[in-house]
């Protein structure tokens, strides 16, 4: 258990800090809106809830509620792996570090390598009409780490 405790602590800090940075970035972006109607309010609420979920996952891990924290962290990382934009609809979310590729299929096939921090984008009925998909390799690596930590914690709990 001594070997896995620091890993769980660092994972908890990563999720907590990533969520807080995302919330602060979203708050920083709010003055750009001249008017917040019902639809925009719901999108902003969804973004705040996603970042808050990341903060909650990190909090659970830091409070040593390992099984519950790791289980929720799996979902937290799953929603960060794939981002997409198609036919005016888009979803991208990262609470922490984004490192991956984006494949833009709008006119030609363009591959972009991206490295960013906490970001979120939800488009509904946007007139851009871009078609793209992105894959976050950092989230995939973290998901693998979480599954390994979870199996180690379960082995220790059984012993």
C-alpha positions, 0 to 999 in steps of 0.5 A: 500500500505504501507504493501506491499511496503517493500515486493516488495522492498525485492523481488526486492532486492532478484531478483537483488542480485540473478541475480548479483551473478549468473552473477559473478559465470558464469564469475568466471567459464569462465576460465575453458573453454580452447576454446569457440566455437559457441555452448558454446557461445550460451549457455553462452549467454543464461545463462547471459540473464537469469540472466540479466532478473532476475536483470531486474525484480528486478530493475523494482520492486525497481524503483516502476514499480510494475505491470510490475515488478511483471508480469515479476517476475512471468515468472522469477520464473516459469523458476526456478521451475523445472529442468531436465536432460534426454537423454543428455539434461539438464536445471537447473536455479536458480537466488537466493536461490535454496531449493528443491529436486532432484530425480535421476532416472538414475540407482536407484531412489535416492532423494537428498535434495538440498540447493544452491545459484544461479546456471545454467546448460544447456546441449545439447547432453551431453554423461552423460545420466543421468535422473533426475528432480528437484523441487525448493520449494523456487521458488514456495513460491516466485511465490505464494508471487508474485501472492498475491502481484500482486492482492494487488497492483491491488486492490490498483490501482483500488481504 
